[in-house]
């Protein structure tokens, strides 16, 4: 399945959440990850994220796309790349 995950977490946990999501998905933009993932791996990822976040303060949104071939992604402005940030 194709998913888009967005997060809004306290600055103290941003690096940990970002690092965890990088293990499973592709960084698309600040606080946004996307990619193909199995249900099992998604559940593993979310379980690990639940151990990192504070549910009283933080939020994670998971958008599941049933047919990724129907997605048209358009970027307005500068197209960000994870590799460009660190290379």
C-alpha positions as CSV (number, residue, x, y, z in Angstrom):
1,X,0.0,0.0,0.0
2,X,1.0,3.6,-0.5
3,X,0.9,5.9,2.6
4,X,1.6,9.5,3.4
5,X,2.5,10.2,7.0
6,X,2.6,13.7,8.5
7,X,3.6,14.6,12.0
8,X,3.5,17.5,14.4
9,X,5.6,16.7,17.5
10,X,7.4,18.6,20.1
11,X,10.8,19.8,19.0
12,X,12.4,17.4,21.6
13,X,11.0,14.4,19.6
14,X,11.3,15.7,16.0
15,X,14.7,14.0,15.3
16,X,13.6,10.7,16.8
17,X,10.4,10.6,14.8
18,X,12.1,11.7,11.6
19,X,14.8,9.0,12.1
20,X,12.3,6.3,12.7
21,X,10.2,7.2,9.6
22,X,13.3,7.2,7.5
23,X,13.7,3.5,8.3
24,X,10.4,2.8,6.6
25,X,9.5,5.6,4.1
26,X,10.9,8.3,1.9
27,X,11.2,11.9,3.2
28,X,9.1,14.2,1.0
29,X,9.1,17.5,2.9
30,X,9.4,18.8,6.4
31,X,7.2,16.6,8.6
32,X,6.1,14.5,5.6
33,X,7.0,11.0,4.6
34,X,5.6,8.8,1.8
35,X,6.0,5.5,0.1
36,X,5.0,1.9,-0.5
37,X,4.9,-0.2,2.6
38,X,3.3,-3.4,3.7
39,X,0.6,-3.5,6.3
40,X,2.9,-5.4,8.7
41,X,5.7,-2.9,8.3
42,X,3.3,0.0,8.7
43,X,2.0,-1.5,12.0
44,X,5.6,-2.0,13.2
45,X,6.5,1.6,12.3
46,X,3.4,3.0,14.1
47,X,4.0,0.9,17.2
48,X,7.6,2.2,17.3
49,X,6.4,5.8,16.8
50,X,3.8,5.4,19.7
51,X,6.7,4.7,22.0
52,X,8.4,7.9,20.9
53,X,5.6,10.4,20.9
54,X,3.6,12.0,23.7
55,X,-0.1,11.4,22.7
56,X,-1.2,14.3,24.9
57,X,0.9,16.8,22.8
58,X,2.0,15.2,19.5
59,X,0.1,14.0,16.5
60,X,0.8,11.7,13.6
61,X,-1.6,11.5,10.6
62,X,-1.5,8.4,8.3
63,X,-3.1,8.8,4.8
64,X,-3.6,5.4,3.1
65,X,-3.9,5.6,-0.7
66,X,-5.8,2.6,-2.2
67,X,-4.6,3.2,-5.7
68,X,-1.3,5.1,-5.9
69,X,-1.5,5.2,-9.7
70,X,-4.3,7.7,-9.3
71,X,-2.1,10.2,-7.4
72,X,-0.8,13.2,-9.2
73,X,1.8,15.0,-7.2
74,X,2.6,18.6,-8.2
75,X,5.2,20.8,-6.5
76,X,4.8,24.6,-6.5
77,X,8.0,26.3,-5.6
78,X,11.3,24.6,-4.7
79,X,11.2,20.8,-4.9
80,X,12.9,19.5,-1.8
81,X,15.1,16.4,-1.7
82,X,16.4,14.7,1.4
83,X,19.7,14.1,-0.3
84,X,20.1,17.8,-1.1
85,X,19.8,18.7,2.6
86,X,22.8,16.7,3.6
87,X,25.0,16.4,0.5
